[in-house]
Amino acid sequence: MEGKRVSPSIHRIVKLLAVWGAGAAMLPSSEAEEPETKAAQDANSEVRWADERAEMVRSQIAARDVRDPKVLEAMREVPRHRFVPLGSRDRAYLDRPLPIGYGQTISQPYIVAAMTELLRPKSTDRVLEIGTGSGYQAAVVSRLVAKVYTIEIVPELAESAAKTLAELGYANVEVSSGDGYRGIPKQAPFDGILVTAAPDEIPEPLIEQLAVGGRMVIPVGDLYQQLTVVEKTDRGISKHTVFPVRFVPMTGEAER
């Protein structure tokens, strides 16, 4: 047989086999260390995510004049990475929207914070959200109000968002699947309405379901969209635009 030099990797394998054969008693110790190691890794991951959220709030949100301390705290608390696909989690806290499937996106963190602040949420409010998407916007608002009703036209997204929200303990968010153009009449009126998809015009049923003294924050337009605030008072409806935005279009009845 032709002689060959034994590679260093072969020596390592031999040593490992020797340890394995002689060290059956060592296995329980090794196995006992695994959960502890995993727990430490999980703890390190949570610290990392918290640091990324803090930096997101500092550099992307507070730096752009979102000032409400309760909104800023909610943005620091809600784990945005849990609302994006696994393959996008490393980008969860970047200053951009991210795809979540079915032609939909999770909004840029600043937009979520700005829309929440424009709503002027109070702890006793009941809020309607049109366009659940990932559930992230609903989660943020839920930290500031009594109840959030959110409706999503894509059944798969509604199911996924409901599961994520339940896993994270957001018990005051109720998710339903359907066309949000007509809101949820049986739960109206609402103190606030957030719309996360852009119709060409503000749906009249949503204005009707807004309580007197309430606010609606909604992107309006086709190619050129403006984030718009609608207020209902005893004297009627007032509207003002805030800044240009780019949202996915509202589908369903809004397209007719």
TORKOL-4160 file (C-alpha; in steps of 0.2 Angstrom, whole numbers, padded with zeros to 4 digits, m for minus):
256
<pt num="1" X="0000" Y="0000" Z="0000"/>
<pt num="2" X="0007" Y="0017" Z="m0004"/>
<pt num="3" X="0011" Y="0027" Z="0011"/>
<pt num="4" X="0003" Y="0044" Z="0013"/>
<pt num="5" X="0005" Y="0058" Z="0025"/>
<pt num="6" X="m0009" Y="0059" Z="0038"/>
<pt num="7" X="m0016" Y="0076" Z="0038"/>
<pt num="8" X="m0018" Y="0086" Z="0054"/>
<pt num="9" X="m0037" Y="0085" Z="0053"/>
<pt num="10" X="m0035" Y="0066" Z="0054"/>
<pt num="11" X="m0025" Y="0068" Z="0071"/>
<pt num="12" X="m0039" Y="0079" Z="0077"/>
<pt num="13" X="m0053" Y="0066" Z="0073"/>
<pt num="14" X="m0043" Y="0052" Z="0082"/>
<pt num="15" X="m0041" Y="0063" Z="0097"/>
<pt num="16" X="m0060" Y="0067" Z="0097"/>
<pt num="17" X="m0064" Y="0049" Z="0095"/>
<pt num="18" X="m0053" Y="0045" Z="0110"/>
<pt num="19" X="m0062" Y="0058" Z="0121"/>
<pt num="20" X="m0079" Y="0052" Z="0115"/>
<pt num="21" X="m0075" Y="0034" Z="0120"/>
<pt num="22" X="m0067" Y="0038" Z="0136"/>
<pt num="23" X="m0079" Y="0052" Z="0142"/>
<pt num="24" X="m0096" Y="0046" Z="0143"/>
<pt num="25" X="m0097" Y="0054" Z="0160"/>
<pt num="26" X="m0093" Y="0070" Z="0152"/>
<pt num="27" X="m0109" Y="0071" Z="0142"/>
<pt num="28" X="m0121" Y="0077" Z="0156"/>
<pt num="29" X="m0110" Y="0092" Z="0159"/>
<pt num="30" X="m0109" Y="0097" Z="0141"/>
<pt num="31" X="m0128" Y="0095" Z="0139"/>
<pt num="32" X="m0131" Y="0105" Z="0155"/>
<pt num="33" X="m0121" Y="0119" Z="0147"/>
<pt num="34" X="m0131" Y="0121" Z="0131"/>
<pt num="35" X="m0147" Y="0129" Z="0138"/>
<pt num="36" X="m0136" Y="0141" Z="0148"/>
<pt num="37" X="m0126" Y="0145" Z="0133"/>
<pt num="38" X="m0142" Y="0148" Z="0123"/>
<pt num="39" X="m0150" Y="0159" Z="0136"/>
<pt num="40" X="m0134" Y="0169" Z="0136"/>
<pt num="41" X="m0135" Y="0171" Z="0117"/>
<pt num="42" X="m0153" Y="0176" Z="0118"/>
<pt num="43" X="m0149" Y="0189" Z="0132"/>
<pt num="44" X="m0135" Y="0196" Z="0121"/>
<pt num="45" X="m0147" Y="0197" Z="0106"/>
<pt num="46" X="m0160" Y="0206" Z="0116"/>
<pt num="47" X="m0147" Y="0219" Z="0122"/>
<pt num="48" X="m0142" Y="0221" Z="0104"/>
<pt num="49" X="m0159" Y="0224" Z="0098"/>
<pt num="50" X="m0163" Y="0236" Z="0112"/>
<pt num="51" X="m0147" Y="0246" Z="0107"/>
<pt num="52" X="m0152" Y="0247" Z="0089"/>
<pt num="53" X="m0170" Y="0253" Z="0094"/>
<pt num="54" X="m0162" Y="0266" Z="0105"/>
<pt num="55" X="m0151" Y="0272" Z="0091"/>
<pt num="56" X="m0166" Y="0272" Z="0079"/>
<pt num="57" X="m0176" Y="0283" Z="0090"/>
<pt num="58" X="m0161" Y="0295" Z="0093"/>
<pt num="59" X="m0155" Y="0297" Z="0075"/>
<pt num="60" X="m0170" Y="0294" Z="0064"/>
<pt num="61" X="m0185" Y="0300" Z="0074"/>
<pt num="62" X="m0180" Y="0312" Z="0088"/>
<pt num="63" X="m0168" Y="0320" Z="0076"/>
<pt num="64" X="m0183" Y="0324" Z="0064"/>
<pt num="65" X="m0193" Y="0333" Z="0077"/>
<pt num="66" X="m0204" Y="0319" Z="0084"/>
<pt num="67" X="m0205" Y="0326" Z="0102"/>
<pt num="68" X="m0219" Y="0317" Z="0111"/>
<pt num="69" X="m0210" Y="0307" Z="0125"/>
<pt num="70" X="m0223" Y="0293" Z="0125"/>
<pt num="71" X="m0222" Y="0290" Z="0107"/>
<pt num="72" X="m0203" Y="0290" Z="0108"/>
<pt num="73" X="m0204" Y="0277" Z="0122"/>
<pt num="74" X="m0216" Y="0266" Z="0113"/>
<pt num="75" X="m0204" Y="0266" Z="0098"/>
<pt num="76" X="m0190" Y="0261" Z="0110"/>
<pt num="77" X="m0200" Y="0247" Z="0117"/>
<pt num="78" X="m0209" Y="0238" Z="0102"/>
<pt num="79" X="m0197" Y="0225" Z="0095"/>
<pt num="80" X="m0198" Y="0230" Z="0076"/>
<pt num="81" X="m0187" Y="0215" Z="0071"/>
<pt num="82" X="m0201" Y="0203" Z="0077"/>
<pt num="83" X="m0213" Y="0211" Z="0064"/>
<pt num="84" X="m0202" Y="0208" Z="0048"/>
<pt num="85" X="m0197" Y="0192" Z="0039"/>
<pt num="86" X="m0183" Y="0182" Z="0047"/>
<pt num="87" X="m0172" Y="0186" Z="0032"/>
<pt num="88" X="m0174" Y="0205" Z="0035"/>
<pt num="89" X="m0171" Y="0206" Z="0053"/>
<pt num="90" X="m0154" Y="0212" Z="0052"/>
<pt num="91" X="m0161" Y="0227" Z="0043"/>
<pt num="92" X="m0176" Y="0230" Z="0054"/>
<pt num="93" X="m0170" Y="0246" Z="0062"/>
<pt num="94" X="m0163" Y="0254" Z="0047"/>
<pt num="95" X="m0171" Y="0270" Z="0040"/>
<pt num="96" X="m0182" Y="0262" Z="0027"/>
<pt num="97" X="m0197" Y="0252" Z="0023"/>
<pt num="98" X="m0195" Y="0234" Z="0021"/>
<pt num="99" X="m0205" Y="0221" Z="0011"/>
<pt num="100" X="m0216" Y="0209" Z="0021"/>
<pt num="101" X="m0224" Y="0199" Z="0006"/>
<pt num="102" X="m0240" Y="0200" Z="m0004"/>
<pt num="103" X="m0234" Y="0217" Z="m0011"/>
<pt num="104" X="m0235" Y="0225" Z="0006"/>
<pt num="105" X="m0221" Y="0234" Z="0017"/>
<pt num="106" X="m0218" Y="0238" Z="0035"/>
<pt num="107" X="m0216" Y="0257" Z="0035"/>
<pt num="108" X="m0200" Y="0267" Z="0038"/>
<pt num="109" X="m0198" Y="0269" Z="0057"/>
<pt num="110" X="m0199" Y="0288" Z="0056"/>
<pt num="111" X="m0216" Y="0287" Z="0047"/>
<pt num="112" X="m0223" Y="0276" Z="0060"/>
<pt num="113" X="m0218" Y="0288" Z="0074"/>
<pt num="114" X="m0224" Y="0303" Z="0065"/>
<pt num="115" X="m0241" Y="0296" Z="0061"/>
<pt num="116" X="m0243" Y="0291" Z="0079"/>
<pt num="117" X="m0238" Y="0308" Z="0085"/>
<pt num="118" X="m0250" Y="0316" Z="0073"/>
<pt num="119" X="m0264" Y="0306" Z="0080"/>
<pt num="120" X="m0262" Y="0314" Z="0097"/>
<pt num="121" X="m0266" Y="0297" Z="0106"/>
<pt num="122" X="m0274" Y="0297" Z="0123"/>
<pt num="123" X="m0274" Y="0283" Z="0136"/>
<pt num="124" X="m0293" Y="0282" Z="0134"/>
<pt num="125" X="m0294" Y="0282" Z="0115"/>
<pt num="126" X="m0301" Y="0268" Z="0104"/>
<pt num="127" X="m0292" Y="0268" Z="0088"/>
<pt num="128" X="m0295" Y="0261" Z="0071"/>
<pt num="129" X="m0281" Y="0256" Z="0059"/>
<pt num="130" X="m0284" Y="0252" Z="0041"/>
<pt num="131" X="m0270" Y="0241" Z="0034"/>
<pt num="132" X="m0263" Y="0230" Z="0048"/>
<pt num="133" X="m0248" Y="0224" Z="0037"/>
<pt num="134" X="m0236" Y="0217" Z="0049"/>
<pt num="135" X="m0244" Y="0223" Z="0065"/>
<pt num="136" X="m0230" Y="0235" Z="0069"/>
<pt num="137" X="m0240" Y="0251" Z="0068"/>
<pt num="138" X="m0254" Y="0244" Z="0079"/>
<pt num="139" X="m0242" Y="0238" Z="0092"/>
<pt num="140" X="m0234" Y="0255" Z="0094"/>
<pt num="141" X="m0251" Y="0264" Z="0095"/>
<pt num="142" X="m0257" Y="0250" Z="0107"/>
<pt num="143" X="m0244" Y="0256" Z="0120"/>
<pt num="144" X="m0253" Y="0273" Z="0120"/>
<pt num="145" X="m0272" Y="0270" Z="0119"/>
<pt num="146" X="m0285" Y="0259" Z="0127"/>
<pt num="147" X="m0289" Y="0248" Z="0111"/>
<pt num="148" X="m0284" Y="0246" Z="0093"/>
<pt num="149" X="m0295" Y="0239" Z="0080"/>
<pt num="150" X="m0285" Y="0235" Z="0064"/>
<pt num="151" X="m0291" Y="0227" Z="0048"/>
<pt num="152" X="m0281" Y="0220" Z="0034"/>
<pt num="153" X="m0286" Y="0215" Z="0016"/>
<pt num="154" X="m0273" Y="0201" Z="0014"/>
<pt num="155" X="m0279" Y="0187" Z="0024"/>
<pt num="156" X="m0262" Y="0179" Z="0026"/>
<pt num="157" X="m0255" Y="0195" Z="0033"/>
<pt num="158" X="m0269" Y="0197" Z="0045"/>
<pt num="159" X="m0266" Y="0180" Z="0052"/>
<pt num="160" X="m0248" Y="0182" Z="0053"/>
<pt num="161" X="m0250" Y="0199" Z="0062"/>
<pt num="162" X="m0262" Y="0193" Z="0074"/>
<pt num="163" X="m0251" Y="0178" Z="0079"/>
<pt num="164" X="m0236" Y="0190" Z="0081"/>
<pt num="165" X="m0246" Y="0202" Z="0092"/>
<pt num="166" X="m0253" Y="0188" Z="0103"/>
<pt num="167" X="m0235" Y="0181" Z="0105"/>
<pt num="168" X="m0229" Y="0198" Z="0111"/>
<pt num="169" X="m0243" Y="0201" Z="0123"/>
<pt num="170" X="m0252" Y="0215" Z="0114"/>
<pt num="171" X="m0269" Y="0210" Z="0121"/>
<pt num="172" X="m0278" Y="0227" Z="0117"/>
<pt num="173" X="m0276" Y="0225" Z="0098"/>
<pt num="174" X="m0290" Y="0216" Z="0089"/>
<pt num="175" X="m0286" Y="0210" Z="0071"/>
<pt num="176" X="m0298" Y="0207" Z="0058"/>
<pt num="177" X="m0297" Y="0202" Z="0039"/>
<pt num="178" X="m0307" Y="0212" Z="0026"/>
<pt num="179" X="m0308" Y="0227" Z="0015"/>
<pt num="180" X="m0305" Y="0242" Z="0027"/>
<pt num="181" X="m0312" Y="0255" Z="0015"/>
<pt num="182" X="m0328" Y="0255" Z="0025"/>
<pt num="183" X="m0320" Y="0254" Z="0042"/>
<pt num="184" X="m0328" Y="0244" Z="0055"/>
<pt num="185" X="m0345" Y="0252" Z="0058"/>
<pt num="186" X="m0351" Y="0241" Z="0073"/>
<pt num="187" X="m0336" Y="0247" Z="0083"/>
<pt num="188" X="m0338" Y="0266" Z="0078"/>
<pt num="189" X="m0335" Y="0280" Z="0083"/>
<pt num="190" X="m0317" Y="0280" Z="0084"/>
<pt num="191" X="m0306" Y="0293" Z="0093"/>
<pt num="192" X="m0293" Y="0291" Z="0080"/>
<pt num="193" X="m0291" Y="0282" Z="0063"/>
<pt num="194" X="m0274" Y="0278" Z="0055"/>
<pt num="195" X="m0273" Y="0273" Z="0037"/>
<pt num="196" X="m0257" Y="0264" Z="0031"/>
<pt num="197" X="m0262" Y="0263" Z="0012"/>
<pt num="198" X="m0266" Y="0277" Z="0000"/>
<pt num="199" X="m0283" Y="0280" Z="m0008"/>
<pt num="200" X="m0285" Y="0293" Z="m0021"/>
<pt num="201" X="m0298" Y="0302" Z="m0010"/>
<pt num="202" X="m0302" Y="0300" Z="0009"/>
<pt num="203" X="m0316" Y="0287" Z="0011"/>
<pt num="204" X="m0332" Y="0295" Z="0017"/>
<pt num="205" X="m0336" Y="0280" Z="0028"/>
<pt num="206" X="m0320" Y="0283" Z="0038"/>
<pt num="207" X="m0325" Y="0301" Z="0040"/>
<pt num="208" X="m0342" Y="0296" Z="0046"/>
<pt num="209" X="m0334" Y="0284" Z="0059"/>
<pt num="210" X="m0322" Y="0297" Z="0066"/>
<pt num="211" X="m0329" Y="0304" Z="0083"/>
<pt num="212" X="m0331" Y="0322" Z="0086"/>
<pt num="213" X="m0315" Y="0328" Z="0093"/>
<pt num="214" X="m0306" Y="0314" Z="0084"/>
<pt num="215" X="m0291" Y="0314" Z="0071"/>
<pt num="216" X="m0288" Y="0304" Z="0056"/>
<pt num="217" X="m0270" Y="0302" Z="0049"/>
<pt num="218" X="m0270" Y="0296" Z="0031"/>
<pt num="219" X="m0259" Y="0296" Z="0015"/>
<pt num="220" X="m0269" Y="0303" Z="0000"/>
<pt num="221" X="m0265" Y="0302" Z="m0018"/>
<pt num="222" X="m0260" Y="0292" Z="m0033"/>
<pt num="223" X="m0242" Y="0295" Z="m0039"/>
<pt num="224" X="m0241" Y="0310" Z="m0029"/>
<pt num="225" X="m0246" Y="0307" Z="m0011"/>
<pt num="226" X="m0248" Y="0319" Z="0004"/>
<pt num="227" X="m0249" Y="0313" Z="0022"/>
<pt num="228" X="m0265" Y="0322" Z="0028"/>
<pt num="229" X="m0273" Y="0325" Z="0045"/>
<pt num="230" X="m0292" Y="0326" Z="0046"/>
<pt num="231" X="m0300" Y="0333" Z="0061"/>
<pt num="232" X="m0319" Y="0332" Z="0066"/>
<pt num="233" X="m0326" Y="0346" Z="0077"/>
<pt num="234" X="m0344" Y="0352" Z="0081"/>
<pt num="235" X="m0342" Y="0364" Z="0067"/>
<pt num="236" X="m0337" Y="0351" Z="0054"/>
<pt num="237" X="m0322" Y="0343" Z="0045"/>
<pt num="238" X="m0305" Y="0351" Z="0043"/>
<pt num="239" X="m0290" Y="0344" Z="0033"/>
<pt num="240" X="m0272" Y="0349" Z="0032"/>
<pt num="241" X="m0257" Y="0341" Z="0023"/>
<pt num="242" X="m0241" Y="0337" Z="0032"/>
<pt num="243" X="m0228" Y="0331" Z="0020"/>
<pt num="244" X="m0226" Y="0321" Z="0004"/>
<pt num="245" X="m0225" Y="0302" Z="0007"/>
<pt num="246" X="m0225" Y="0286" Z="m0003"/>
<pt num="247" X="m0237" Y="0272" Z="0003"/>
<pt num="248" X="m0244" Y="0256" Z="m0006"/>
<pt num="249" X="m0261" Y="0260" Z="m0014"/>
<pt num="250" X="m0277" Y="0256" Z="m0005"/>
<pt num="251" X="m0284" Y="0241" Z="m0014"/>
<pt num="252" X="m0302" Y="0233" Z="m0014"/>
<pt num="253" X="m0316" Y="0245" Z="m0015"/>
<pt num="254" X="m0305" Y="0260" Z="m0015"/>
<pt num="255" X="m0300" Y="0255" Z="m0033"/>
<pt num="256" X="m0317" Y="0256" Z="m0040"/>
